[in-house]
């Protein structure tokens, strides 16, 4: 529950998720879906007024320093003192732990040395993200929460962060991340939870959510083609596929496409005397699943 305009509003109600060591668990949801509140409860920053939350077997809200020393948290917004420089900050944070990671190693891996003499308030968003990630990892946690870890990163930094996350997973670290970049989740996540309106509405591996199947049975794919607007789609809609003119002149065909379906599609073009200006086909993506579940409207 949360206060909104003087009234108590139920923010999350029916969120069920579980994360395991040595896995990347992604939490996805549209703005206002309840991701932040869910993670605040899981991290012990907010006390839920119902349900059960356990972090490494303990109630995170009631637990003391012993549990908190085993958990790393990277916040996308704020959390870093603005006047200090990155390396002194990381050494200060490392000093709070019995067995911290090497600050020098993290500085080197994340390229922090390139801006080590710049106060945090003057860093770019991507540079602050790298410092925040280092601060979350320097205590050598068993579990780490990463809020939008690739936000604001250039392609080179993004590749470095992805490589580090994959190494940490291989070391047995439990990683819970949120992201609005579906490609990131599809690339990194072992398991995905999608929440909407405060409830878990879908969960599974990326393959399960995208319904990847054996090639002979047809893989869930999305095919788009560009042609003249207003084609008569009646013949295509006789197929067990979803067929739409998404915008004038841009057509989508979605479903378990087989070579036979492609032959029928070519026959449709011939019957309509159409030569598509562009054709693109790809497996059904996590973003497709997310939009189907959460809707395409802005929130």
Order of alpha helices (4+ residues) and beta strands (2+ residues): beta-beta-beta-alpha-alpha-beta-alpha-alpha-alpha-beta-alpha-beta-alpha-beta-beta-alpha-beta-alpha-beta-beta-alpha-beta-alpha
